[in-house]
Amino acid sequence: MKIYNALFLASALMFSACSSDSDVADNERKDIVLDGSEIAIVDTQISTAFDMLRYFDANSEQANFMVSPLSAQFSLSMLANGAQGTTLDELSKVLGGNSVGELNALNKRLLSELPKADKKTAFRSANSLWLNNGFNILPAYSRSMADFYRTDVATVDLTTDVAVKKINDWCSLKTDGMIPSVINSPYSGDIVFIILNALYFKSEWQQPFKTENTVSKEFTNSDGTVSNVATMCKKEYMPYFKTEKYELVRMNYGNGAYAMTLLLPSKDSSLGEVLQTLDAEAWAAWKSNRVVKDCMLEMPKFTIDTRFDLDGYFGSMGIKEVYDANKADLSAMSDRAVHLSRSEQFTRIEVDEKGTVATAVTKHESWDTDVYFEPVEFHIDRPFAFIIEETSTGAVLFTGRVNKL
């Protein structure tokens, strides 16, 4: 019996105003403090996030894309709870941790605490498990899905249009309509279950762009063509770092619990060349060496829709046995012999000027007004990359590239 597990990691991201000034006064940032084992798992996740970015940068023909390492982590963790033997070993190597129990404990904390990190940020992660009629899961697996992942479990006939509508409606609801559909038609009769994770993130810039400052500017695409794009402009104190090959700058959202880092290659370096050198070690160097600069930022507005098959990426990371009908061991999930057939991820991101006027600086990044900050210009007029993270844990929610506008 074949398992068709479409890991529809439906990830949505949009920035817009959603708070009043009264929210700011009671929006103190509270760090998510991790213990040693949790830090080790997050460190693995950060490394995997950059593996994911590099893989799709090298293998995707899409000019622009976004992936969600965190969504992949949650979905693979749900799968790992059903795995045994070397199937579990392969998954654990990518996910990190000494046991599924450690992984579950961390994910439960993240699912609980990430939504509370910033009152001006809406973060939601929802999980669901869709079982085909006649397929049953073991009680212990069902309890783990409920206790650690708050998983919605439904038994439906996955070969019908009714089931397709139910699943698409669930995705649309959990992503606030940004990803309204992940299935186009009913499945064949050999499907047994589908795991879904929907990740939704909506926030506002800590320091807004003023719409009246948005102007049309030239953007040189990776193919050498030039586009005129709506470009947002603002001046702000920002953490900044520069090497011979690229420069980085970070913008906060809300109370600073979440941030976007922008990576801009030097004019004589390509984005692909730079991304292939970007790993956890380079990311740590940026965090250790960044300094606050008085930045004049010019950044294009953009929207990206992405759908990726994740099978090749997972295979490159050593996750292979779960796809093999003769070797897959998912006996902790079901007493039937099943294997993974396909994994997919859908994402959408919208970036614009929207946000509230910044009335305070977070307590973690307050600056002495008597200190002089060297000015720097950060003009995004050519291909760039972005990373969105939760700043106290370093957990990477989204990462992507923009090659053409």
C-alpha positions as a LaTeX table, in Angstrom:
\begin{tabular}{lrrr}
\hline
Residue & $x$ (\AA) & $y$ (\AA) & $z$ (\AA) \\
\hline
Met1 & 0.00 & 0.00 & 0.00 \\
Lys2 & 1.38 & 3.37 & $-0.96$ \\
Ile3 & 1.36 & 6.39 & 1.29 \\
Tyr4 & 0.88 & 9.66 & $-0.51$ \\
Asn5 & 1.97 & 12.21 & 2.02 \\
Ala6 & 1.84 & 15.59 & 0.38 \\
Leu7 & 3.70 & 17.67 & 2.93 \\
Phe8 & 1.79 & 20.71 & 1.82 \\
Leu9 & 3.80 & 23.10 & 3.92 \\
Ala10 & 1.51 & 26.00 & 3.19 \\
Ser11 & 3.40 & 29.08 & 4.31 \\
Ala12 & 2.10 & 32.61 & 4.02 \\
Leu13 & 3.68 & 35.93 & 4.88 \\
Met14 & 2.35 & 39.46 & 4.62 \\
Phe15 & 3.33 & 42.76 & 6.21 \\
Ser16 & 0.61 & 45.28 & 7.00 \\
Ala17 & $-0.62$ & 47.64 & 9.66 \\
Cys18 & $-2.72$ & 45.92 & 12.29 \\
Ser19 & $-2.07$ & 47.69 & 15.59 \\
Ser20 & $-2.79$ & 51.00 & 17.26 \\
Asp21 & $-0.36$ & 53.13 & 19.21 \\
Ser22 & $-1.91$ & 51.84 & 22.43 \\
Asp23 & $-0.62$ & 48.37 & 21.58 \\
Val24 & 2.98 & 49.56 & 21.61 \\
Ala25 & 3.06 & 50.52 & 25.29 \\
Asp26 & 2.17 & 46.97 & 26.33 \\
Asn27 & 4.26 & 45.13 & 23.79 \\
Glu28 & 7.51 & 44.44 & 25.60 \\
Arg29 & 9.61 & 41.79 & 23.95 \\
Lys30 & 10.10 & 38.60 & 25.96 \\
Asp31 & 12.84 & 36.27 & 24.79 \\
Ile32 & 12.15 & 32.57 & 24.32 \\
Val33 & 14.89 & 31.08 & 26.51 \\
Leu34 & 16.07 & 27.66 & 25.33 \\
Asp35 & 17.95 & 25.01 & 27.28 \\
Gly36 & 21.02 & 23.18 & 25.98 \\
Ser37 & 19.23 & 20.42 & 24.08 \\
Glu38 & 16.79 & 22.89 & 22.54 \\
Ile39 & 19.63 & 25.15 & 21.41 \\
Ala40 & 21.29 & 22.17 & 19.72 \\
Ile41 & 18.11 & 21.37 & 17.79 \\
Val42 & 17.63 & 24.99 & 16.70 \\
Asp43 & 21.28 & 25.14 & 15.61 \\
Thr44 & 20.62 & 22.11 & 13.41 \\
Gln45 & 17.50 & 23.79 & 12.07 \\
Ile46 & 19.46 & 26.95 & 11.22 \\
Ser47 & 22.06 & 24.89 & 9.36 \\
Thr48 & 19.30 & 23.03 & 7.53 \\
Ala49 & 17.62 & 26.34 & 6.62 \\
Phe50 & 20.68 & 27.47 & 4.70 \\
Asp51 & 21.06 & 24.02 & 3.14 \\
Met52 & 17.50 & 24.46 & 1.89 \\
Leu53 & 18.18 & 27.94 & 0.51 \\
Arg54 & 21.36 & 26.81 & $-1.26$ \\
Tyr55 & 19.66 & 23.72 & $-2.72$ \\
Phe56 & 16.78 & 25.61 & $-4.30$ \\
Asp57 & 19.03 & 28.46 & $-5.40$ \\
Ala58 & 21.11 & 25.92 & $-7.32$ \\
Asn59 & 18.21 & 23.79 & $-8.60$ \\
Ser60 & 15.20 & 26.04 & $-9.08$ \\
Glu61 & 14.41 & 27.60 & $-12.44$ \\
Gln62 & 12.06 & 30.09 & $-10.77$ \\
Ala63 & 13.57 & 33.56 & $-10.75$ \\
Asn64 & 12.06 & 34.32 & $-7.36$ \\
Phe65 & 11.15 & 31.93 & $-4.59$ \\
Met66 & 10.58 & 31.57 & $-0.87$ \\
Val67 & 10.82 & 28.45 & 1.28 \\
Ser68 & 9.90 & 27.86 & 4.91 \\
Pro69 & 12.43 & 25.80 & 6.87 \\
Leu70 & 10.28 & 26.03 & 10.00 \\
Ser71 & 7.24 & 24.64 & 8.23 \\
Ala72 & 9.38 & 21.79 & 6.91 \\
Gln73 & 10.62 & 21.17 & 10.46 \\
Phe74 & 7.12 & 20.90 & 11.90 \\
Ser75 & 5.88 & 18.56 & 9.15 \\
Leu76 & 8.93 & 16.30 & 9.16 \\
Ser77 & 8.70 & 16.13 & 12.95 \\
Met78 & 5.14 & 14.88 & 12.68 \\
Leu79 & 6.34 & 12.22 & 10.26 \\
Ala80 & 9.29 & 11.30 & 12.51 \\
Asn81 & 6.85 & 10.44 & 15.30 \\
Gly82 & 5.63 & 7.60 & 13.13 \\
Ala83 & 9.06 & 6.35 & 12.04 \\
Gln84 & 11.29 & 3.61 & 13.43 \\
Gly85 & 14.75 & 2.21 & 12.73 \\
Thr86 & 16.92 & 3.71 & 10.02 \\
Thr87 & 13.92 & 5.59 & 8.61 \\
Leu88 & 13.82 & 7.53 & 11.87 \\
Asp89 & 17.61 & 7.88 & 11.93 \\
Glu90 & 17.57 & 9.66 & 8.55 \\
Leu91 & 14.84 & 12.05 & 9.65 \\
Ser92 & 16.51 & 12.72 & 13.01 \\
Lys93 & 19.82 & 13.62 & 11.40 \\
Val94 & 18.11 & 16.45 & 9.52 \\
Leu95 & 15.81 & 17.52 & 12.35 \\
Gly96 & 18.34 & 17.37 & 15.21 \\
Gly97 & 17.92 & 16.23 & 18.79 \\
Asn98 & 18.81 & 13.03 & 20.60 \\
Ser99 & 15.25 & 11.71 & 20.51 \\
Val100 & 11.80 & 12.34 & 19.11 \\
Gly101 & 10.80 & 13.32 & 22.63 \\
Glu102 & 13.29 & 16.22 & 22.68 \\
Leu103 & 12.12 & 17.32 & 19.25 \\
Asn104 & 8.47 & 17.20 & 20.28 \\
Ala105 & 9.14 & 19.22 & 23.43 \\
Leu106 & 10.88 & 21.99 & 21.47 \\
Asn107 & 8.23 & 22.12 & 18.75 \\
Lys108 & 5.48 & 22.29 & 21.37 \\
Arg109 & 7.25 & 25.28 & 22.96 \\
Leu110 & 7.68 & 27.03 & 19.62 \\
Leu111 & 4.07 & 26.43 & 18.64 \\
Ser112 & 2.99 & 27.90 & 21.98 \\
Glu113 & 5.45 & 30.78 & 22.39 \\
Leu114 & 6.06 & 32.10 & 18.86 \\
Pro115 & 2.49 & 33.50 & 18.64 \\
Lys116 & 3.04 & 35.37 & 21.94 \\
Ala117 & 6.40 & 36.95 & 21.07 \\
Asp118 & 4.99 & 40.15 & 19.59 \\
Lys119 & 1.48 & 41.58 & 19.91 \\
Lys120 & 1.94 & 43.40 & 16.61 \\
Thr121 & 2.68 & 40.14 & 14.83 \\
Ala122 & 0.14 & 37.47 & 13.93 \\
Phe123 & 1.93 & 34.13 & 13.88 \\
Arg124 & $-0.08$ & 30.95 & 13.42 \\
Ser125 & 1.00 & 27.39 & 12.72 \\
Ala126 & $-1.67$ & 24.77 & 12.17 \\
Asn127 & $-1.28$ & 21.05 & 11.51 \\
Ser128 & $-3.69$ & 18.54 & 10.08 \\
Leu129 & $-3.73$ & 14.84 & 9.25 \\
Trp130 & $-6.16$ & 13.62 & 6.61 \\
Leu131 & $-6.77$ & 9.85 & 6.69 \\
Asn132 & $-8.35$ & 8.01 & 3.78 \\
Asn133 & $-11.35$ & 5.85 & 4.60 \\
Gly134 & $-10.17$ & 2.54 & 6.03 \\
Phe135 & $-6.73$ & 3.75 & 7.15 \\
Asn136 & $-6.20$ & 3.91 & 10.90 \\
Ile137 & $-3.35$ & 5.34 & 12.96 \\
Leu138 & $-2.06$ & 3.88 & 16.21 \\
Pro139 & $-3.38$ & 5.42 & 19.46 \\
Ala140 & 0.10 & 6.47 & 20.66 \\
Tyr141 & 0.76 & 8.34 & 17.40 \\
Ser142 & $-2.64$ & 10.01 & 17.60 \\
Arg143 & $-1.89$ & 11.18 & 21.16 \\
Ser144 & 1.49 & 12.63 & 20.11 \\
Met145 & $-0.12$ & 14.54 & 17.26 \\
Ala146 & $-2.70$ & 16.01 & 19.62 \\
Asp147 & $-0.42$ & 16.67 & 22.60 \\
Phe148 & 2.59 & 18.17 & 20.80 \\
Tyr149 & 1.30 & 19.47 & 17.47 \\
Arg150 & $-2.36$ & 20.30 & 18.10 \\
Thr151 & $-3.15$ & 18.35 & 14.96 \\
Asp152 & $-6.60$ & 18.35 & 13.39 \\
Val153 & $-7.34$ & 14.74 & 12.37 \\
Ala154 & $-10.07$ & 13.89 & 9.85 \\
Thr155 & $-11.08$ & 10.71 & 8.05 \\
Val156 & $-12.39$ & 11.38 & 4.53 \\
Asp157 & $-12.63$ & 9.76 & 1.13 \\
Leu158 & $-9.58$ & 11.32 & $-0.51$ \\
Thr159 & $-10.73$ & 10.16 & $-3.95$ \\
Thr160 & $-13.68$ & 12.61 & $-3.93$ \\
Asp161 & $-14.20$ & 16.27 & $-4.77$ \\
Val162 & $-15.71$ & 16.73 & $-1.30$ \\
Ala163 & $-12.37$ & 15.85 & 0.32 \\
Val164 & $-10.49$ & 18.16 & $-2.06$ \\
Lys165 & $-12.74$ & 21.05 & $-1.04$ \\
Lys166 & $-12.37$ & 20.30 & 2.67 \\
Ile167 & $-8.56$ & 20.27 & 2.47 \\
Asn168 & $-8.37$ & 23.42 & 0.34 \\
Asp169 & $-10.82$ & 25.19 & 2.65 \\
Trp170 & $-8.65$ & 24.25 & 5.64 \\
Cys171 & $-5.54$ & 25.66 & 3.97 \\
Ser172 & $-7.33$ & 28.84 & 2.95 \\
Leu173 & $-8.65$ & 29.33 & 6.49 \\
Lys174 & $-5.28$ & 28.75 & 8.16 \\
Thr175 & $-3.41$ & 31.10 & 5.77 \\
Asp176 & $-6.08$ & 33.82 & 5.82 \\
Gly177 & $-6.87$ & 33.17 & 2.17 \\
Met178 & $-3.31$ & 33.68 & 0.93 \\
Ile179 & $-2.99$ & 30.04 & $-0.15$ \\
Pro180 & $-6.54$ & 29.08 & $-1.14$ \\
Ser181 & $-5.76$ & 25.82 & $-2.90$ \\
Val182 & $-3.14$ & 23.05 & $-2.69$ \\
Ile183 & $-5.05$ & 20.23 & $-4.39$ \\
Asn184 & $-6.58$ & 20.46 & $-7.87$ \\
Ser185 & $-8.33$ & 17.11 & $-8.16$ \\
Pro186 & $-9.15$ & 13.96 & $-6.16$ \\
Tyr187 & $-6.41$ & 11.42 & $-5.50$ \\
Ser188 & $-6.19$ & 7.84 & $-6.69$ \\
Gly189 & $-7.38$ & 5.00 & $-4.51$ \\
Asp190 & $-3.94$ & 4.05 & $-3.18$ \\
Ile191 & $-3.49$ & 7.20 & $-1.12$ \\
Val192 & $-3.70$ & 6.58 & 2.62 \\
Phe193 & $-2.97$ & 9.90 & 4.31 \\
Ile194 & $-1.84$ & 13.49 & 3.89 \\
Ile195 & 0.06 & 15.59 & 6.45 \\
Leu196 & $-0.39$ & 19.35 & 6.22 \\
Asn197 & 1.29 & 22.23 & 8.02 \\
Ala198 & 0.09 & 25.78 & 7.39 \\
Leu199 & 2.32 & 28.60 & 8.61 \\
Tyr200 & 0.99 & 32.16 & 8.61 \\
Phe201 & 2.95 & 35.28 & 9.56 \\
Lys202 & 1.62 & 38.81 & 9.36 \\
Ser203 & 3.46 & 41.74 & 10.87 \\
Glu204 & 4.39 & 45.38 & 10.49 \\
Trp205 & 7.71 & 47.11 & 10.27 \\
Gln206 & 8.99 & 48.57 & 13.53 \\
Gln207 & 9.96 & 51.65 & 11.53 \\
Pro208 & 7.55 & 52.11 & 8.60 \\
Phe209 & 8.19 & 53.15 & 5.05 \\
Lys210 & 6.21 & 56.24 & 4.13 \\
Thr211 & 4.11 & 55.63 & 1.03 \\
Glu212 & 4.85 & 59.13 & $-0.26$ \\
Asn213 & 8.53 & 58.20 & $-0.44$ \\
Thr214 & 7.91 & 55.20 & $-2.70$ \\
Val215 & 9.15 & 55.97 & $-6.20$ \\
Ser216 & 9.85 & 54.10 & $-9.43$ \\
Lys217 & 13.48 & 53.04 & $-9.71$ \\
Glu218 & 15.47 & 50.74 & $-11.97$ \\
Phe219 & 16.14 & 47.15 & $-10.90$ \\
Thr220 & 18.73 & 45.17 & $-12.86$ \\
Asn221 & 17.54 & 41.58 & $-13.12$ \\
Ser222 & 19.79 & 38.52 & $-13.06$ \\
Asp223 & 19.39 & 38.13 & $-16.85$ \\
Gly224 & 20.67 & 41.66 & $-17.44$ \\
Thr225 & 17.31 & 43.20 & $-18.28$ \\
Val226 & 16.20 & 46.30 & $-16.40$ \\
Ser227 & 12.78 & 46.77 & $-14.80$ \\
Asn228 & 11.22 & 49.87 & $-13.32$ \\
Val229 & 9.84 & 48.88 & $-9.93$ \\
Ala230 & 8.09 & 50.59 & $-7.01$ \\
Thr231 & 10.90 & 51.17 & $-4.52$ \\
Met232 & 10.37 & 52.01 & $-0.87$ \\
Cys233 & 12.80 & 54.38 & 0.83 \\
Lys234 & 13.60 & 55.18 & 4.45 \\
Lys235 & 16.44 & 56.14 & 6.76 \\
Glu236 & 16.90 & 54.12 & 9.93 \\
Tyr237 & 19.53 & 52.89 & 12.38 \\
Met238 & 20.03 & 49.21 & 11.51 \\
Pro239 & 22.46 & 46.39 & 12.29 \\
Tyr240 & 24.80 & 46.17 & 9.27 \\
Phe241 & 27.66 & 43.97 & 8.07 \\
Lys242 & 29.80 & 44.01 & 4.93 \\
Thr243 & 32.27 & 41.62 & 3.31 \\
Glu244 & 34.06 & 41.79 & $-0.03$ \\
Lys245 & 31.27 & 39.75 & $-1.63$ \\
Tyr246 & 28.07 & 41.03 & 0.00 \\
Glu247 & 26.47 & 43.23 & 2.63 \\
Leu248 & 23.65 & 42.57 & 5.07 \\
Val249 & 21.18 & 44.74 & 6.92 \\
Arg250 & 18.43 & 43.84 & 9.38 \\
Met251 & 14.98 & 45.38 & 9.82 \\
Asn252 & 12.82 & 44.61 & 12.84 \\
Tyr253 & 9.09 & 44.04 & 13.02 \\
Gly254 & 6.91 & 45.10 & 15.93 \\
Asn255 & 8.82 & 44.84 & 19.19 \\
Gly256 & 11.88 & 43.24 & 17.60 \\
Ala257 & 10.98 & 39.62 & 18.27 \\
Tyr258 & 10.95 & 39.04 & 14.52 \\
Ala259 & 13.27 & 40.50 & 11.90 \\
Met260 & 14.08 & 40.35 & 8.22 \\
Thr261 & 17.73 & 40.33 & 7.12 \\
Leu262 & 18.43 & 41.48 & 3.58 \\
Leu263 & 21.47 & 40.21 & 1.69 \\
Leu264 & 22.79 & 42.25 & $-1.24$ \\
Pro265 & 25.75 & 40.98 & $-3.29$ \\
Ser266 & 28.47 & 43.42 & $-4.28$ \\
Lys267 & 28.15 & 44.76 & $-7.82$ \\
Asp268 & 30.88 & 42.43 & $-9.07$ \\
Ser269 & 29.38 & 39.31 & $-7.41$ \\
Ser270 & 26.31 & 37.31 & $-8.45$ \\
Leu271 & 23.58 & 36.37 & $-5.99$ \\
Gly272 & 24.02 & 32.69 & $-6.80$ \\
Glu273 & 27.75 & 32.85 & $-6.11$ \\
Val274 & 27.12 & 34.46 & $-2.74$ \\
Leu275 & 24.28 & 32.15 & $-1.68$ \\
Gln276 & 26.38 & 29.07 & $-2.32$ \\
Thr277 & 28.77 & 30.31 & 0.39 \\
Leu278 & 26.02 & 31.21 & 2.87 \\
Asp279 & 25.86 & 28.64 & 5.63 \\
Ala280 & 25.36 & 28.54 & 9.40 \\
Glu281 & 28.97 & 29.59 & 10.00 \\
Ala282 & 28.65 & 32.67 & 7.76 \\
Trp283 & 25.32 & 33.48 & 9.43 \\
Ala284 & 26.96 & 33.30 & 12.87 \\
Ala285 & 29.75 & 35.61 & 11.66 \\
Trp286 & 27.15 & 38.18 & 10.60 \\
Lys287 & 25.51 & 38.05 & 13.99 \\
Ser288 & 28.82 & 38.39 & 15.82 \\
Asn289 & 30.25 & 41.22 & 13.73 \\
Arg290 & 27.31 & 43.40 & 12.76 \\
Val291 & 27.32 & 47.01 & 13.90 \\
Val292 & 24.63 & 49.66 & 13.95 \\
Lys293 & 24.74 & 52.05 & 10.98 \\
Asp294 & 22.68 & 55.01 & 9.91 \\
Cys295 & 21.25 & 53.30 & 6.82 \\
Met296 & 19.54 & 54.85 & 3.84 \\
Leu297 & 17.56 & 51.87 & 2.60 \\
Glu298 & 15.96 & 51.58 & $-0.82$ \\
Met299 & 13.97 & 48.35 & $-1.19$ \\
Pro300 & 11.55 & 47.21 & $-3.91$ \\
Lys301 & 8.04 & 46.08 & $-3.09$ \\
Phe302 & 7.53 & 42.48 & $-4.14$ \\
Thr303 & 5.20 & 39.49 & $-4.11$ \\
Ile304 & 6.29 & 35.89 & $-4.60$ \\
Asp305 & 4.23 & 32.72 & $-5.03$ \\
Thr306 & 6.14 & 29.43 & $-4.89$ \\
Arg307 & 5.33 & 25.74 & $-5.19$ \\
Phe308 & 8.17 & 23.27 & $-4.76$ \\
Asp309 & 8.46 & 19.50 & $-4.74$ \\
Leu310 & 10.64 & 18.78 & $-1.72$ \\
Asp311 & 11.51 & 15.18 & $-2.58$ \\
Gly312 & 14.82 & 16.05 & $-4.27$ \\
Tyr313 & 15.84 & 18.37 & $-1.47$ \\
Phe314 & 15.01 & 15.83 & 1.25 \\
Gly315 & 16.90 & 13.19 & $-0.70$ \\
Ser316 & 19.96 & 15.45 & $-0.91$ \\
Met317 & 19.81 & 15.72 & 2.89 \\
Gly318 & 19.82 & 11.94 & 3.30 \\
Ile319 & 16.08 & 11.38 & 3.76 \\
Lys320 & 15.62 & 8.47 & 1.37 \\
Glu321 & 14.32 & 5.37 & 3.11 \\
Val322 & 10.90 & 6.82 & 3.91 \\
Tyr323 & 10.26 & 7.07 & 0.14 \\
Asp324 & 11.20 & 3.43 & $-0.48$ \\
Ala325 & 8.23 & 1.05 & $-0.46$ \\
Asn326 & 10.52 & $-1.85$ & 0.48 \\
Lys327 & 12.42 & $-0.10$ & 3.27 \\
Ala328 & 10.20 & 2.59 & 4.82 \\
Asp329 & 9.42 & 1.91 & 8.46 \\
Leu330 & 6.45 & 3.95 & 9.65 \\
Ser331 & 5.31 & 1.26 & 12.06 \\
Ala332 & 4.98 & 3.74 & 14.93 \\
Met333 & 2.21 & 5.41 & 12.95 \\
Ser334 & 0.23 & 2.48 & 11.62 \\
Asp335 & 0.30 & $-1.30$ & 11.56 \\
Arg336 & 0.01 & $-1.17$ & 7.76 \\
Ala337 & 3.07 & $-0.99$ & 5.50 \\
Val338 & 3.17 & 2.50 & 4.03 \\
His339 & 5.76 & 4.83 & 2.53 \\
Leu340 & 6.07 & 8.45 & 1.51 \\
Ser341 & 5.14 & 9.23 & $-2.08$ \\
Arg342 & 5.56 & 12.98 & $-2.48$ \\
Ser343 & 6.29 & 16.12 & $-0.48$ \\
Glu344 & 5.40 & 19.65 & $-1.53$ \\
Gln345 & 5.57 & 23.16 & $-0.15$ \\
Phe346 & 3.50 & 26.17 & $-1.15$ \\
Thr347 & 4.49 & 29.68 & $-0.05$ \\
Arg348 & 3.45 & 33.27 & $-0.64$ \\
Ile349 & 5.03 & 36.52 & 0.49 \\
Glu350 & 3.88 & 40.13 & 0.06 \\
Val351 & 6.15 & 43.00 & 1.10 \\
Asp352 & 5.08 & 46.64 & 1.09 \\
Glu353 & 5.34 & 49.88 & 3.08 \\
Lys354 & 2.57 & 49.23 & 5.58 \\
Gly355 & 3.22 & 49.64 & 9.29 \\
Thr356 & 2.66 & 51.91 & 12.25 \\
Val357 & 4.81 & 54.86 & 13.22 \\
Ala358 & 7.58 & 53.68 & 15.50 \\
Thr359 & 7.11 & 55.24 & 18.90 \\
Ala360 & 9.75 & 53.33 & 20.83 \\
Val361 & 12.96 & 51.39 & 20.39 \\
Thr362 & 13.06 & 47.85 & 21.74 \\
Lys363 & 14.94 & 47.42 & 24.97 \\
His364 & 17.40 & 45.09 & 23.28 \\
Glu365 & 18.50 & 47.63 & 20.72 \\
Ser366 & 18.38 & 51.01 & 22.44 \\
Trp367 & 21.03 & 53.51 & 21.38 \\
Asp368 & 22.69 & 56.48 & 23.01 \\
Thr369 & 21.62 & 59.59 & 21.09 \\
Asp370 & 25.07 & 61.12 & 21.60 \\
Val371 & 26.77 & 58.32 & 19.68 \\
Tyr372 & 27.65 & 58.93 & 16.04 \\
Phe373 & 26.63 & 56.15 & 13.66 \\
Glu374 & 28.45 & 56.06 & 10.35 \\
Pro375 & 25.98 & 56.50 & 7.47 \\
Val376 & 25.69 & 53.81 & 4.80 \\
Glu377 & 23.59 & 53.46 & 1.65 \\
Phe378 & 21.85 & 50.12 & 1.06 \\
His379 & 20.20 & 50.35 & $-2.35$ \\
Ile380 & 18.56 & 47.13 & $-3.49$ \\
Asp381 & 18.65 & 47.65 & $-7.24$ \\
Arg382 & 19.76 & 44.15 & $-8.22$ \\
Pro383 & 19.08 & 40.52 & $-7.15$ \\
Phe384 & 18.94 & 39.96 & $-3.39$ \\
Ala385 & 18.00 & 37.42 & $-0.73$ \\
Phe386 & 16.05 & 37.62 & 2.52 \\
Ile387 & 15.82 & 35.69 & 5.78 \\
Ile388 & 13.02 & 36.04 & 8.36 \\
Glu389 & 13.76 & 34.77 & 11.87 \\
Glu390 & 12.60 & 34.86 & 15.46 \\
Thr391 & 15.46 & 36.76 & 17.02 \\
Ser392 & 15.80 & 35.27 & 20.50 \\
Thr393 & 15.99 & 31.63 & 19.34 \\
Gly394 & 17.32 & 32.27 & 15.84 \\
Ala395 & 14.62 & 29.98 & 14.37 \\
Val396 & 14.38 & 30.62 & 10.62 \\
Leu397 & 10.77 & 30.98 & 9.48 \\
Phe398 & 11.30 & 31.90 & 5.83 \\
Thr399 & 14.12 & 32.48 & 3.38 \\
Gly400 & 14.20 & 33.23 & $-0.32$ \\
Arg401 & 15.70 & 35.05 & $-3.27$ \\
Val402 & 14.57 & 37.70 & $-5.73$ \\
Asn403 & 16.28 & 37.57 & $-9.12$ \\
Lys404 & 13.77 & 39.37 & $-11.32$ \\
Leu405 & 11.09 & 42.00 & $-10.81$ \\
\hline
\end{tabular}
